[in-house]
Amino acid sequence: MLKGIAFCASMIAAPVAADTDDFVEANLLSIFYHELGHALIDILKLPVFGQEEDAADVASILLIDAFFEEEYAVSIAYDAAFGFLGEAHAAGSDIAWWDVHGPDLQRYYNLVCLFVGADMDARSDMIEDLELPEERQDSCEEEFDLANSSWGPVFDEIEGSGTSIRYTGGTSSLTEQIISEEVAALNQNFRLPQTLKVTVEDCGEANAYYDLERTEITICSEFEGWLREIAP
C-alpha cells in the first residue's frame, strides 16, 4: 500500500517566490518530511485519530519548525505554502473531494496556521503576507500546542544518532543531493527501531510515497521538474 502526495486544488491568486532552486528545495524537504510522517506512523505503530494524511502534514510542519534556524525555517515555510498554491493554480477547479488528501488550499492554511502558531509574535509578518484570516488566527497557538503534544513525544522517543535511515539513490541531481544530505542529517537526530530506506528514482510521474511493504520512502525524480513548472 502506498502513501503519497496528490495534486488536487482550487484557484487562488499566484504568489511570488524569490528563487526557483530555493522553492524546489523547500518543497522537497516538506514532501520528504510528510512521507517520513507516514513512515513513523507505520514503523512505530502509532494510533491515528482522523486522516493519516493530515497527521503526516502536521509532522512535516513540526519538523521544519524544529530542525532549522529561524530564518531558514521561515523561508522553507513560505515556499512550502507557495507550493500548495502552485498546485492549486495548476489544478484549477478540478478538486478531487474523494481523495484522502485535503484540498491544497486547506493544506496551505493549515501549514500557515501551525507554523505561525509556534511563535505568533516572531512570525506575525507571515500572517499578513500569506493572508491568514483573523478567524483562523485565534486558534493557531492552540493548534500548534496540540500538534506538538501529539508528535513531540514520538520525536523524543526516537531521539538519538545512528544509521537506521538508509539512502539508496544517487547524488548527481539537485533532488538527490537534497534528500541524501537530509537523510544524513536525520541520522544525527533520529534512531529508528528498524531500517527505513529512502531513494530517489524515476517513476514516470511527479510523485512521492511511502511503501508499507518495503518500509521505503520514494521521491520520484520527476517531482523536481513539476516543482519548477509550478514555481511562482
Backbone torsions as a table, in degrees:
resi	resn	phi	psi	omega
1	MET	NA	136.3	-175.4
2	LEU	-109.8	136.6	174.3
3	LYS	-112.2	117.7	-174.2
4	GLY	-143.4	-164.1	-177.8
5	ILE	-101.1	138.6	176.4
6	ALA	-113.0	157.5	179.9
7	PHE	-114.1	91.4	-179.3
8	CYS	-142.6	132.0	-177.2
9	ALA	-167.6	-166.5	-176.7
10	SER	-140.5	171.1	-174.9
11	MET	-78.7	143.8	174.1
12	ILE	-158.0	157.4	179.3
13	ALA	-60.6	136.9	-176.8
14	ALA	-74.6	137.6	176.2
15	PRO	-85.1	-176.0	177.7
16	VAL	-126.0	125.2	177.4
17	ALA	-104.7	159.9	-173.3
18	ALA	-82.8	-40.3	-171.4
19	ASP	-147.3	131.1	-175.1
20	THR	-66.2	-43.0	179.0
21	ASP	-61.9	-39.7	177.3
22	ASP	-64.3	-40.4	177.8
23	PHE	-61.1	-45.5	179.0
24	VAL	-61.9	-47.8	-178.4
25	GLU	-61.5	-45.7	-178.5
26	ALA	-60.9	-43.2	-177.9
27	ASN	-73.2	-33.7	174.8
28	LEU	-64.3	-41.0	177.6
29	LEU	-64.2	-45.6	180.0
30	SER	-60.8	-43.4	179.7
31	ILE	-67.9	-41.6	179.3
32	PHE	-62.3	-43.1	178.3
33	TYR	-65.4	-34.7	175.3
34	HIS	-59.6	-47.4	179.2
35	GLU	-67.7	-32.8	174.9
36	LEU	-62.5	-36.7	175.5
37	GLY	-58.3	-45.8	176.2
38	HIS	-59.5	-43.1	-178.2
39	ALA	-62.5	-43.7	-179.7
40	LEU	-65.3	-39.1	177.1
41	ILE	-59.7	-40.7	-179.9
42	ASP	-73.2	-53.7	-173.6
43	ILE	-64.0	-40.7	-176.9
44	LEU	-92.8	0.8	178.9
45	LYS	53.6	50.7	-177.6
46	LEU	-79.0	140.3	173.2
47	PRO	-73.1	143.6	178.9
48	VAL	-126.6	119.1	177.5
49	PHE	-102.6	103.6	-174.5
50	GLY	112.7	-162.6	-178.5
51	GLN	-75.0	131.0	178.0
52	GLU	-63.2	-32.8	179.0
53	GLU	-61.6	-38.9	177.5
54	ASP	-64.7	-42.2	179.3
55	ALA	-62.1	-38.7	179.0
56	ALA	-68.2	-38.2	175.6
57	ASP	-60.5	-43.8	-179.6
58	VAL	-62.6	-43.4	178.4
59	ALA	-58.3	-42.3	-179.7
60	SER	-60.4	-45.3	-178.8
61	ILE	-65.2	-42.5	-179.2
62	LEU	-65.4	-37.4	179.9
63	LEU	-68.9	-38.9	175.8
64	ILE	-61.0	-43.7	179.6
65	ASP	-64.3	-36.9	-173.1
66	ALA	-84.2	-35.1	-168.2
67	PHE	-87.8	-21.7	-170.0
68	PHE	-116.0	150.3	172.9
69	GLU	-60.1	154.1	-169.0
70	GLU	-52.6	-49.9	-176.2
71	GLU	-60.9	-42.6	-179.6
72	TYR	-70.8	-40.3	178.9
73	ALA	-61.3	-43.1	178.9
74	VAL	-63.3	-42.7	178.4
75	SER	-60.4	-44.6	178.4
76	ILE	-62.0	-43.5	-178.4
77	ALA	-62.5	-42.6	176.6
78	TYR	-58.2	-51.2	-175.2
79	ASP	-69.0	-34.7	176.4
80	ALA	-66.0	-37.8	175.5
81	ALA	-64.5	-44.1	176.9
82	PHE	-60.2	-30.7	177.9
83	GLY	-61.9	-43.4	177.2
84	PHE	-64.6	-37.3	177.3
85	LEU	-68.0	-37.3	177.9
86	GLY	-62.8	-42.1	177.7
87	GLU	-66.8	-36.3	177.2
88	ALA	-62.3	-44.3	179.5
89	HIS	-63.1	-42.1	-177.6
90	ALA	-66.9	-36.1	-176.3
91	ALA	-83.6	-20.8	-177.9
92	GLY	65.7	-135.0	-177.9
93	SER	-92.9	6.1	-177.9
94	ASP	-84.4	78.0	-177.8
95	ILE	-95.4	125.9	178.6
96	ALA	-86.0	86.4	-176.2
97	TRP	-64.1	-21.5	-179.3
98	TRP	-79.2	-11.8	-171.5
99	ASP	-71.8	153.2	179.5
100	VAL	-70.6	-22.3	175.5
101	HIS	-82.6	144.3	174.0
102	GLY	-70.9	160.5	175.8
103	PRO	-56.4	146.0	-174.5
104	ASP	-59.3	-35.7	179.5
105	LEU	-67.0	-35.9	176.4
106	GLN	-67.2	-40.0	177.0
107	ARG	-64.5	-35.0	176.4
108	TYR	-59.8	-51.8	-178.1
109	TYR	-67.5	-34.9	176.1
110	ASN	-62.8	-43.3	178.9
111	LEU	-60.6	-49.7	-177.3
112	VAL	-61.6	-46.4	-177.0
113	CYS	-63.0	-48.3	-178.9
114	LEU	-64.1	-41.8	-176.9
115	PHE	-67.5	-46.0	179.4
116	VAL	-71.2	-25.7	179.1
117	GLY	-64.7	-21.4	177.7
118	ALA	-68.9	-27.5	178.8
119	ASP	-161.0	83.5	-173.9
120	MET	-60.9	-35.0	-177.6
121	ASP	-71.9	-50.0	-176.4
122	ALA	-68.8	-27.1	-174.7
123	ARG	-110.9	24.7	-177.1
124	SER	-63.6	-30.1	179.2
125	ASP	-61.0	-33.7	-179.1
126	MET	-64.7	-32.7	-179.2
127	ILE	-59.7	-44.6	179.5
128	GLU	-75.8	-46.2	-176.7
129	ASP	-60.2	-40.3	-175.1
130	LEU	-101.6	10.1	169.6
131	GLU	54.9	51.7	174.7
132	LEU	-78.4	119.9	-176.8
133	PRO	-58.9	146.7	-178.6
134	GLU	-59.3	-34.4	-179.4
135	GLU	-62.0	-31.5	179.7
136	ARG	-84.9	-30.2	-177.9
137	GLN	-56.9	-34.8	-174.0
138	ASP	-60.9	-25.2	-175.3
139	SER	-105.7	-0.1	-170.3
140	CYS	-65.5	-40.8	178.5
141	GLU	-62.9	-43.6	179.1
142	GLU	-65.4	-39.2	179.0
143	GLU	-63.4	-42.0	177.9
144	PHE	-65.0	-44.6	-179.1
145	ASP	-60.3	-41.4	178.7
146	LEU	-65.4	-44.2	179.3
147	ALA	-63.3	-42.5	-178.3
148	ASN	-68.4	-34.5	178.1
149	SER	-71.6	-21.0	177.9
150	SER	-85.7	-51.6	-177.1
151	TRP	-85.1	-27.4	-176.3
152	GLY	-54.3	-50.0	177.8
153	PRO	-61.0	-30.3	177.5
154	VAL	-66.3	-46.9	178.7
155	PHE	-63.9	-37.7	177.8
156	ASP	-63.7	-37.3	-177.6
157	GLU	-63.0	-34.5	-176.2
158	ILE	-102.4	9.9	-179.8
159	GLU	-63.7	135.5	-179.4
160	GLY	150.0	177.8	179.0
161	SER	-117.6	155.4	-179.8
162	GLY	173.1	-155.3	-179.9
163	THR	-133.9	33.1	-175.5
164	SER	-76.1	-17.1	175.9
165	ILE	-104.5	116.1	-169.0
166	ARG	-116.6	117.0	177.7
167	TYR	-86.1	132.7	-176.6
168	THR	-123.0	9.9	-179.8
169	GLY	-93.2	-167.7	178.5
170	GLY	-87.5	-167.1	-179.7
171	THR	-140.0	19.3	-173.7
172	SER	-90.1	-41.7	-177.3
173	SER	-82.9	166.5	177.6
174	LEU	-60.8	-43.4	179.0
175	THR	-58.9	-46.7	-179.4
176	GLU	-62.7	-40.9	179.1
177	GLN	-63.5	-45.4	-178.2
178	ILE	-63.1	-48.1	-175.6
179	ILE	-70.4	-41.5	-179.8
180	SER	-63.9	-41.4	178.9
181	GLU	-66.8	-36.4	-179.5
182	GLU	-70.4	-36.1	175.7
183	VAL	-61.9	-43.9	178.5
184	ALA	-60.5	-40.4	179.3
185	ALA	-67.9	-40.2	179.8
186	LEU	-63.2	-36.2	179.4
187	ASN	-67.1	-16.2	174.6
188	GLN	-83.4	-12.0	-175.4
189	ASN	-118.1	-31.0	-173.9
190	PHE	-122.5	143.2	171.8
191	ARG	-129.8	113.4	-175.9
192	LEU	-91.6	155.4	179.9
193	PRO	-73.1	-11.3	173.8
194	GLN	-148.6	164.6	-175.8
195	THR	-72.1	132.5	172.9
196	LEU	-110.7	120.2	178.5
197	LYS	-89.8	144.1	177.5
198	VAL	-133.9	132.1	179.7
199	THR	-142.6	157.2	169.9
200	VAL	-116.8	125.0	-177.8
201	GLU	-153.7	163.5	175.5
202	ASP	-70.4	133.2	-179.7
203	CYS	-120.7	-12.1	-174.5
204	GLY	86.1	0.9	178.8
205	GLU	-159.4	160.1	175.7
206	ALA	-81.4	106.3	-173.8
207	ASN	-156.6	169.5	171.4
208	ALA	-153.3	142.5	-176.3
209	TYR	-159.3	159.3	172.8
210	TYR	-109.2	128.5	-179.4
211	ASP	-98.8	113.1	-178.0
212	LEU	-63.0	-39.6	-175.6
213	GLU	-71.4	-33.0	-176.6
214	ARG	-100.0	-5.5	-174.5
215	THR	48.8	58.7	-171.9
216	GLU	-144.5	134.2	171.7
217	ILE	-96.4	128.3	175.8
218	THR	-116.3	125.0	170.9
219	ILE	-104.9	115.9	-177.6
220	CYS	-73.0	135.7	-177.5
221	SER	-62.6	-25.1	180.0
222	GLU	-68.6	-15.4	-177.2
223	PHE	-62.7	-36.7	-178.4
224	GLU	-60.5	-43.6	178.7
225	GLY	-62.7	-40.7	178.1
226	TRP	-62.6	-42.5	179.1
227	LEU	-63.1	-37.8	178.2
228	ARG	-67.0	-32.3	178.6
229	GLU	-67.7	-39.0	-175.6
230	ILE	-95.3	-0.2	-179.9
231	ALA	-59.1	127.5	-177.3
232	PRO	-76.4	NA	NA
